[in-house]
Amino acid sequence: MQSIALLGLGVMGHGMAQNILKAGLPLAVYNRTAAKAAPLAAQGARLAPTPREAAHDAAIIIAMVGDDTASRAVWLGEHGALAGAQAGAVLVECSTLSLEWVRELAGLAAARGLAFLDAPVTGSKDAAEAGALRLLVGGDAAVIERARPALAAISQQIIHFGATGAGATMKLINNLMGAVQTAALAEGMALAERAGLDLAQVVALISTGAPGSPIVKGKIGLMAAHSYADTNFALRWMHKDATYALRAADEYGVPMPTVAAARELYRLARNLGYDDDDFAAVIEALRQRT
């Protein structure tokens, strides 16, 4: 039976850990804030004081953290997971990261005789808790098969997009579209408010009409209610993902003026203090603009 290590127990990682345990797989967990890991111990997880200790003897090492900086922190250094990983282990990076760092990490893994998959996820906190995430995977198909028991425990679908970096690229495409749709929704809602329209009618029309994508349907009610505290995905992470997407676009020579404009709205909302609120709070960059 494969032993698993999971690094990062935030909004998504905690649900992933619970589903690995439900699948009956041995699990070691690490989280920078140790108190968040404590409830998993009661469910059978081994709590590790460092990523290195979590990775020791693990066949599959999964990371789910916020950004490149956090990813580097759990993988690198004397106490990082790379230092503890045994030859032949599979590294699975589920975080949404820059293409540069994903490629660098894959190279570091290969130099140590470790396999690597970039496997960022789509789905919300609820999907993570239900084991219903979709994994967007880059890497060798044979490595996916080696990791399949762990991947299947946390997801409802595993989609192989190609070589290393392909999963990370697809995730940035997915999130840049979400960032733009939500920013456009914020602009439309802000205009409706200033124009004095009946917001209940506005919400009903947009939600049931052609613009009513799943992300629009999920965020329009939050915007209308000024309700962002129940965070499914923090605004700072959407700003970060738009930034990484723009860097990828620069690499491939693809102009993205719409994404750049959306990122500016998220930056303004961050400056207003909405970092950890749901990214629907981007509308406040328009409401509070003087």
N, C-alpha and C positions, 0 to 999 in steps of 0.2 A: 504494500500500500504506500502510495506517495506521501511523503511528508511535505507540508507547505509552510512557507514563511510569508507573512503579509506585513508590509511596512506602510504605516499610515492608516489611522482609524478616524478619519474625518467623516463628513456627511455621507460619502460613498463607501469608504473603506470599512466602516463598522458593519454595514449591511452585507458587504462581500464576505467579511470574516464569519458572520453568523451562518451564511449559506455554505461556506466551506465546512464548518463544524456540523451542520445538519446533514451534509453528504457523508459524514463519518470519516473525514480525512484528518489526520493529525495536523495540528496547526500551532505555529509559534507566531506571536504578534509583537510588533514594536510600534510605539507611538511616542512622539516627542513629549507630549503631556501624558505621563504614565497613568494618571487617574482615569483617563478615557478607556484604557485597556482593561481596567479591573473587572467590569461586568462580564467580559468574555472569559475570564478565568473560571467563573462559576459554571460556564458552559463547556469547559474542557480545554480551553486554549492555554498554551504555555506563554507566560509573559516574559519577554526578553528585555534586558536593560539597555541593549544597543542593537543596531541593525546587524552588526557582525554576529552577535550571539543568536539573533533570530534566524540568520541564514545558515548557521552551523548545522550540518547534516540534512538540510532541506533539499529535496529534489527539485522543487519549484519555488522560486522566490518572486513574489509579486509586490510591486510598489504602486501605491495610489496616493499621490501627494499633489500639492498645489501648483508648482511651477518648477522651472529649471533649477533654481537655487535650492529648493527643498529636495528635489531629486538628487542633485549632487551630494547633498548632505547625508542622505541615507545610503548612497552607493559607495562614496569615496572616503578616503582617509583611513586612519588606523582602526576606527570603530565602525567603518562602513561595511555594507553587506558584501561587497566584492572581496574584502579581506577575509571574510568568513566562509564564502561559498566554496563548496567542494567541486573538484573537477567533474565535468559532466552535468552539472546543475543547469537548469533552464531559468534565465532571468526574463520576467514578464513585466514590462513597464506599461501600466494602465493609465498613467497620468497623461494629461494633455500638455505636450512639451514642444519646444522649438525643434525644427528638423536638424539643426546643427548639433544640439546636444544629444538627440536620439542617435545620430550617426556616430558621434564620439563614444557614447556609452556602448554601442554595439561593438565598436572596435576594441574598447577596453575589455569587454567580455570575451571576445574571440582570442585576445592575447593571453587570457588566463584559462583557455580551454573550456569556456562556458558558452552555452547556446543563448540566443537572445531573440525575443519577440517584442515588437512595439504593438501594444494591444489596447489602445484607448477605448473608452466605452461611450455609448450613447444611452441615455436614460436618466431618470431623476433619482432622488433619494428613495422614492417609493419603489422604483424598479430595482435598485440595489438591494433593498430589503426583501423583495420578492424573488430575487434571483433571476430577474427578467431583463437584464442588461443585454445590449448587443455589443460584441467585441469587434473592433475594426483592426484587423491584424496585418502586420507586415513581418516577413521572415520566411524561413524555409518550411514547406508543408510538412516535412517529417518531424520538425521540432514541434509544430502545432499538435501533431498526433501524440507526441511524448507528453505534452502538457494538457492534453484534452480532459482528463478527469478533473483537474483543478479548474480549467476554463469553463467546463460544462456546469460546474457547481455554482458559478457566479453569473451565468448568462443563459439567455434563451436562444441566442444565435451567435455563431462564430463565422465571421465573414473574412476570407483571406483576400486581401487586395493586392498582394504581390510581395516584392522583396522588402528588405529592411527599409523603414521610413515610409512605406506606402500607407500603413495604418495611421501613422501620425499625420501624414498629409491629408488623408480623408477626414480625420477628426477636425483639423483646422478648417477645411472646407465646410464641414457641417456647422461648426460653431460660428464661422464668419457670417453664414447665412442667417443663423439665429440672432446674431448681434444686429445685423442690418434690419431684419424684420421687426425686431422689438424696438429699435430706434425709430423706424418709420411709424410703428404703432404709437409710440410716445408723441411723435409730432402730430399725428392725426388727432389723438385724444386731447392734446394741449390746445389745438386749434378749435376743436369742438367745445371745450370748456370756455375758452375766451369768447367764442361766438354765441354762447348761451344756449347751446342745443341741449335737448333732453338726453342726459347721459345714458339712461336706461335704454332709450331707443337707439342711441349710437352703438352701445354694446351689443344689443340684439342684432342690429343690421350687420355690423362688421363680423360678428361671430358666425353668422349663418350665410354670409355672402362669400364671394370669390376670395377676398383677402383672408378669410378665416382659417388660416393654417393651424395646426396643433399648437404651435408656440404662441400665436396670436390669441387663440382661445384660452390658453393657459395664463396669459399675462394681462389681458384686457380688464378682467374683473379686479385684479390686484391694483392696477393703475386707477381705476374708477374709485376704489375704496381707500386709496392711499395706504395700502396694506402690504408691507414688505418684510415683516419681521420673521415670518415662517419661511426661511430661506431654503429653496431647492437648489439654487446655484448662485453663489455670491457675485455681486456686481464687479468686484475687483478681479475675479477670475475671467469674467467675460471681457473686461478691458485687456487683461493679459492675453487671452486667446486671440483677440483682434490684432494685438501687437505682433504675436507670433505669426499670424496669418499674413500680415503685411510684409514681414521679413521673408516668408516663403515666396510671396508674390514677387518681391524684388529679386530673389534668386532666379526665378524662372522668367523674369521679364514681363510679368502680367500687371498692367495698371489696375489699381483698385481704389478709385476715388470715393466710391460709395462706402466701402469699408473704412477708409480713412476718416470720412466725415462722421460715421457712426462711432468710431473709436473716440473721437473728440467729445462726443456727448457723454460717453462713459467716463472719460477723464474728468469732465466738469462735475458729474455726479459724485465721483470719488472725492473731489475737492470739497464737496458739500457734506461729506461724512457718511456716505452710504456704502462704504467698502464691503461690509459684511451683510448688508441687506440683500434681498433677492434682486436680481438684475432688472426686474420691472421698475425699480426705483430710478432708472435712467430718465424717466419722465420728469423727475424733480429738477434736472438740469435745465428744463424748459420752463417749468412752473416758477422756479425761483430766480430766473434770469432777470436782471434789472436793466 
